[in-house]
């Protein structure tokens, strides 16, 4: 669905009751630190990690095994000390990340409009709680649904979204999902939920055209206008 201009709205158009947010790369940009850390590992072994290869890992579990791939490329063994330093490097970079632009405003507007708020993520609850805690955003969610290392529940399967609909006690048509990756968009649409694609620096080149609406940043378009644009969209 193309992005169109919309007037100012003070009421929620259509029967939306909840906003469902992905976490990694959507609420906090953990994708850029992860890719940067793994690219460092590849460089230490004289290899290159391309975005095309890495894209399979975004928004899911077991979509891509960077260690196995590196072993295929390199004649040298993958050094354990480098892998350990990679994790430290990624965590250091991630800890510096704040809420992505527009997220705080969307959460505040959802609160004002009486909309429920949920996180639906292929990550673990421990990982999400860690970052929500440091950002003082741990409370105020009506549901947090995570895959917790289970690839059978992870996106692009609709499982997590269907579980979230049950916890929120809403129908698919009463929710809007916000996703940054093709895997996430596929999961939301498979659950019958309208989806807004919001690219981050890693996923901007992956193509989010399967979303019902794509915006460069949530900071560039207020929630009321997104709701108005989606009002005329066909159900997935």
C-alpha positions as CSV (number, residue, x, y, z in Angstrom):
1,X,0.0,0.0,0.0
2,X,1.5,3.3,-1.0
3,X,2.1,6.0,1.6
4,X,-0.4,8.8,1.1
5,X,-1.0,12.1,2.9
6,X,-3.7,12.2,5.5
7,X,-5.3,14.9,7.6
8,X,-5.2,15.3,11.3
9,X,-7.4,12.9,13.3
10,X,-8.2,12.9,17.0
11,X,-10.2,9.7,17.2
12,X,-9.2,6.2,16.2
13,X,-10.5,5.4,12.8
14,X,-11.7,1.8,12.3
15,X,-12.1,-0.7,15.2
16,X,-8.4,-0.8,16.3
17,X,-8.0,-2.0,19.9
18,X,-4.3,-2.9,20.0
19,X,-0.9,-2.1,18.6
20,X,1.5,-5.1,18.4
21,X,5.2,-4.3,18.1
22,X,8.2,-6.4,17.1
23,X,11.2,-5.8,19.4
24,X,14.6,-6.3,17.8
25,X,15.1,-3.7,15.1
26,X,11.7,-2.1,15.7
27,X,11.6,-0.9,19.3
28,X,15.4,-1.0,19.8
29,X,17.9,-1.3,16.9
30,X,19.7,-4.5,18.0
31,X,20.0,-5.6,14.4
32,X,22.8,-3.2,13.5
33,X,25.0,-4.2,16.5
34,X,24.5,-7.9,15.8
35,X,25.4,-7.6,12.1
36,X,28.4,-5.4,12.9
37,X,29.7,-7.8,15.5
38,X,29.4,-10.8,13.2
39,X,31.0,-8.9,10.3
40,X,33.9,-8.3,12.6
41,X,34.3,-12.0,13.2
42,X,34.3,-12.7,9.5
43,X,36.9,-10.0,8.9
44,X,39.1,-11.6,11.7
45,X,39.0,-14.8,9.5
46,X,39.6,-12.9,6.3
47,X,36.0,-13.3,5.0
48,X,33.0,-11.1,4.3
49,X,29.5,-11.5,5.7
50,X,27.1,-10.1,3.1
51,X,23.7,-8.6,3.9
52,X,22.1,-11.1,1.5
53,X,23.4,-14.0,3.7
54,X,22.6,-12.3,7.0
55,X,19.1,-11.4,6.0
56,X,17.9,-14.9,6.6
57,X,18.7,-14.5,10.3
58,X,16.6,-11.3,10.8
59,X,13.4,-11.7,12.7
60,X,13.5,-15.4,13.2
61,X,15.4,-18.3,14.9
62,X,17.8,-20.7,13.1
63,X,17.3,-18.9,9.8
64,X,21.1,-18.6,9.3
65,X,24.1,-20.1,11.1
66,X,26.9,-17.6,10.8
67,X,29.5,-20.0,12.4
68,X,28.6,-22.9,10.0
69,X,28.8,-20.5,7.1
70,X,32.1,-19.1,8.1
71,X,33.5,-22.7,8.5
72,X,32.4,-23.3,4.8
73,X,34.3,-20.2,3.7
74,X,37.4,-20.3,5.8
75,X,40.2,-22.9,5.7
76,X,41.1,-21.7,9.2
77,X,39.2,-23.0,12.3
78,X,36.7,-20.5,13.8
79,X,38.5,-19.3,16.8
80,X,36.6,-19.5,20.1
81,X,38.2,-16.4,21.6
82,X,37.0,-14.4,18.6
83,X,33.4,-15.7,19.1
84,X,33.6,-14.7,22.8
85,X,34.8,-11.3,22.0
86,X,32.1,-11.0,19.4
87,X,29.4,-11.5,22.0
88,X,31.0,-8.8,24.3
89,X,31.3,-6.4,21.3
90,X,27.6,-6.9,20.3
91,X,26.4,-6.4,23.9
92,X,28.4,-3.3,24.3
93,X,27.0,-1.8,21.1
94,X,23.5,-2.9,21.9
95,X,23.6,-1.4,25.4
96,X,24.2,2.0,23.8
97,X,21.0,1.8,21.7
98,X,17.9,3.8,22.8
99,X,14.3,3.6,21.7
100,X,14.0,4.0,17.9
101,X,12.6,7.3,16.7
102,X,8.9,7.6,17.1
103,X,8.4,4.7,19.5
104,X,8.0,6.7,22.6
105,X,5.5,9.0,20.9
106,X,3.5,6.0,19.5
107,X,3.3,4.4,23.0
108,X,2.2,7.7,24.5
109,X,-0.5,8.2,21.9
110,X,-1.7,4.6,22.2
111,X,-2.1,5.2,26.0
112,X,-4.0,8.4,25.3
113,X,-6.3,6.6,22.8
114,X,-6.9,3.7,25.2
115,X,-5.2,1.2,22.8
116,X,-3.6,-2.0,24.2
117,X,0.1,-2.4,23.6
118,X,2.0,-5.7,23.0
119,X,5.4,-6.9,22.1
120,X,5.5,-9.9,19.8
121,X,9.1,-11.2,19.2
122,X,11.1,-14.1,18.1
123,X,13.6,-13.2,20.8
124,X,13.6,-14.4,24.4
125,X,11.7,-12.8,27.2
126,X,15.0,-12.4,29.2
127,X,16.5,-10.5,26.3
128,X,13.5,-8.1,26.0
129,X,13.2,-7.6,29.7
130,X,16.9,-6.7,29.9
131,X,16.6,-3.9,27.4
132,X,13.2,-2.7,28.5
133,X,14.5,-2.5,32.0
134,X,17.6,-0.4,31.2
135,X,15.3,1.9,29.2
136,X,12.7,2.1,32.0
137,X,10.0,0.7,29.7
138,X,9.5,-2.6,31.4
139,X,5.9,-1.7,32.6
140,X,2.8,-0.7,30.7
141,X,2.6,-3.6,28.3
142,X,-0.6,-5.6,28.0
143,X,1.2,-8.6,26.6
144,X,4.7,-9.7,25.8
145,X,4.8,-12.8,23.7
146,X,8.2,-14.3,22.8
147,X,9.6,-17.4,21.1
148,X,12.2,-18.1,23.9
149,X,14.6,-20.1,21.7
150,X,11.9,-22.3,20.1
151,X,12.2,-22.1,16.3
152,X,8.9,-23.8,15.9
153,X,7.2,-20.7,17.4
154,X,9.3,-18.1,15.8
155,X,8.4,-15.9,12.9
156,X,7.7,-16.2,10.0
157,X,5.2,-18.6,11.5
158,X,2.0,-16.7,12.8
159,X,2.2,-18.6,16.1
160,X,3.4,-15.7,18.2
161,X,0.8,-13.2,16.8
162,X,-2.0,-15.7,17.3
163,X,-1.0,-16.2,20.9
164,X,-0.8,-12.4,21.4
165,X,-4.4,-12.0,20.0
166,X,-5.5,-14.5,22.5
167,X,-3.8,-12.8,25.4
168,X,-5.2,-9.4,24.3
169,X,-8.6,-10.9,23.7
170,X,-9.0,-9.3,20.3
171,X,-9.7,-10.4,16.8
172,X,-7.0,-10.1,14.1
173,X,-8.9,-7.2,12.5
174,X,-8.7,-5.2,15.7
175,X,-4.9,-5.1,15.8
176,X,-2.1,-3.5,13.9
177,X,1.4,-4.9,13.8
178,X,4.6,-3.0,13.4
179,X,7.5,-4.9,11.9
180,X,11.0,-4.2,10.5
181,X,11.7,-7.5,8.7
182,X,10.2,-9.7,5.9
183,X,10.0,-12.6,8.4
184,X,8.0,-10.4,10.8
185,X,5.7,-9.1,8.1
186,X,5.0,-12.6,6.9
187,X,4.1,-13.7,10.4
188,X,1.7,-10.8,11.0
189,X,0.0,-11.2,7.7
190,X,-0.3,-14.9,8.1
191,X,-2.2,-14.2,11.4
192,X,-4.5,-11.9,9.5
193,X,-3.2,-8.7,11.0
194,X,-2.6,-5.4,9.1
195,X,1.1,-4.7,9.2
196,X,3.2,-1.5,9.0
197,X,6.8,-2.0,7.8
198,X,9.4,0.2,9.5
199,X,12.9,-0.4,8.1
200,X,16.0,0.0,10.2
201,X,19.6,0.4,8.8
202,X,19.9,-3.4,8.3
203,X,16.5,-4.2,6.9
204,X,16.1,-1.1,4.7
205,X,17.6,-3.0,1.7
206,X,15.6,-6.2,2.3
207,X,12.3,-5.0,0.9
208,X,9.3,-4.7,3.1
209,X,6.8,-4.4,0.3
210,X,4.6,-7.2,1.7
211,X,3.5,-4.9,4.5
212,X,0.2,-3.0,4.1
213,X,2.0,0.2,4.7
214,X,5.7,1.1,4.8
215,X,7.0,4.2,6.5
216,X,10.6,5.3,6.6
217,X,10.3,6.1,10.4
218,X,7.6,6.2,12.9
219,X,8.9,9.7,13.7
220,X,7.9,10.8,10.3
221,X,4.2,9.9,10.5
222,X,2.0,10.2,13.6
223,X,0.0,7.3,14.8
224,X,-3.3,8.9,13.9
225,X,-2.2,9.3,10.3
226,X,-1.1,5.7,10.1
227,X,-4.5,4.6,11.4
228,X,-6.2,6.7,8.8
229,X,-4.1,5.4,6.0
230,X,-4.7,1.8,7.0
231,X,-8.5,2.4,7.3
232,X,-9.0,1.8,3.6
233,X,-6.6,-1.1,3.3
234,X,-7.8,-4.5,2.5
235,X,-7.4,-7.2,5.1
236,X,-4.4,-9.5,4.6
